């Protein structure tokens, strides 16, 4: 069986120039329609006993974006702490 997971992540990067410093702002948008679509598919397949996955893997469309955001936040926090 082919495991398919699509998380539509759209990143827009803007560079704004202030009077004293330059900074980059990154906006991340996740298309929740795809997440809900795959979550419904996985739930239906699990309930109908078509797949024999653990419930952790059935709910991967919900926790994967949260894990990605946590990782991005953690990396940004570490970079910010290093730069001071």
C-alpha positions as CSV (number, residue, x, y, z in Angstrom):
1,X,0.0,0.0,0.0
2,X,1.3,3.4,-0.8
3,X,1.4,5.8,2.0
4,X,0.5,9.3,0.8
5,X,0.7,12.5,2.8
6,X,0.3,15.9,1.3
7,X,0.8,18.9,3.4
8,X,0.4,22.0,1.3
9,X,2.8,24.6,2.7
10,X,3.0,27.9,1.0
11,X,5.8,30.2,2.1
12,X,5.9,33.9,1.3
13,X,9.0,35.8,2.1
14,X,9.0,39.6,2.3
15,X,12.0,41.8,2.9
16,X,11.2,45.1,4.6
17,X,13.6,47.9,4.8
18,X,13.5,50.0,8.0
19,X,15.4,53.2,8.7
20,X,18.1,51.5,10.8
21,X,18.0,47.8,10.1
22,X,17.0,45.2,7.6
23,X,14.9,42.2,8.6
24,X,13.1,39.4,6.8
25,X,9.6,38.3,7.7
26,X,8.5,34.9,6.7
27,X,4.8,34.0,6.5
28,X,3.8,30.3,6.5
29,X,0.3,29.2,5.4
30,X,-0.9,25.7,5.7
31,X,-3.9,24.7,3.6
32,X,-6.0,22.9,6.2
33,X,-8.4,21.5,3.5
34,X,-5.7,19.0,2.4
35,X,-5.0,18.1,6.0
36,X,-8.7,17.4,6.8
37,X,-9.1,15.6,3.5
38,X,-6.3,13.1,4.3
39,X,-7.4,12.8,7.9
40,X,-10.9,11.8,6.8
41,X,-9.4,9.3,4.3
42,X,-7.2,7.7,6.9
43,X,-10.0,7.5,9.4
44,X,-12.4,5.9,7.0
45,X,-9.7,3.3,5.9
46,X,-9.0,2.5,9.6
47,X,-12.6,2.2,10.6
48,X,-13.4,0.0,7.7
49,X,-10.4,-2.2,8.5
50,X,-8.8,-1.6,5.1
51,X,-5.5,-0.5,6.8
52,X,-4.0,-2.0,9.9
53,X,-2.1,1.0,11.1
54,X,-1.7,2.2,14.6
55,X,-3.9,5.1,15.6
56,X,-0.8,7.3,15.9
57,X,-0.2,6.9,12.1
58,X,-3.8,7.4,11.3
59,X,-3.7,10.8,12.9
60,X,-0.4,11.9,11.2
61,X,-2.2,14.6,9.1
62,X,-3.1,16.4,12.4
63,X,0.2,16.1,14.3
64,X,2.7,16.4,11.5
65,X,2.0,20.2,10.9
66,X,2.2,20.8,14.6
67,X,5.5,19.1,14.8
68,X,6.8,21.1,11.8
69,X,5.7,24.4,13.4
70,X,7.3,23.3,16.7
71,X,10.6,22.6,14.9
72,X,10.5,25.9,13.0
73,X,9.8,27.7,16.3
74,X,12.6,25.9,18.1
75,X,15.1,26.7,15.4
76,X,14.1,30.3,15.3
77,X,14.3,30.5,19.1
78,X,17.8,29.0,19.1
79,X,19.0,31.3,16.3
80,X,17.5,34.3,18.2
81,X,19.3,33.2,21.4
82,X,22.6,32.8,19.6
83,X,22.4,36.2,17.9
84,X,21.4,37.8,21.2
